[in-house]
């Protein structure tokens, strides 16, 4: 008689590494937007390895832990940075002049608009995770909206600085989240607070559940 056996695979939490990757690439990217640095040649490897592979690893770890929310966030942004990295390579002419000469930044803008829709939905989930993540997602929404409008040359003098500041603060919050995740787990107590969930949407769920029970 065959017996079904379940094998449990435990692994380390990939969240800190994913947040480190996100923090690093947003820091570098914001430096170019501020004008502190020029060009994207030395941002590119960090986009691929930290923005892409580090977050992809974090996503796979979250898949192992059945954390759909975390896997979706890290997986989605890993693919985002892989796509951005390839877009930069095309723009730099790595794949030939034909592709480089046919670049239309509005197409990238439409893709960013799609990611804005994606992150707006995740912002709701972030509200029920912790306050640091929630604020970070609000800033990500602002960043993506700014980049979307910049791609279509809409009020660039306003939205380019807004994109730079929001991305820089995103980086700082991601560094904080990374350190909090590592140190809180290492010391086994709240060494760095990240704030409690807002509880707004869970409260609505409880109210609806109560109403369905009472029939009101």
Buried (B, 14 or more C-beta within 10 A) or exposed (E): EEEEEEEEEEEEBBBBBBBBBBBBBBBBBBBBBBEEBEEBEEBBEBBBBBBBBBBBBBBBBBBBBEBEBBBBBBBBBBBBBBBBBBBBBBBEEEEEEEEBEEEEBEEBBEBBBEBBEBBBEBBEBBBBBBBBBBBBBBBBBBBBBBBBBBBEEEEBEEBBBBBBBBBBBBBBBBBBBBBBBBBBBEEEEEEBEBEEBBEEEEEEEEEEEEEEEEEE
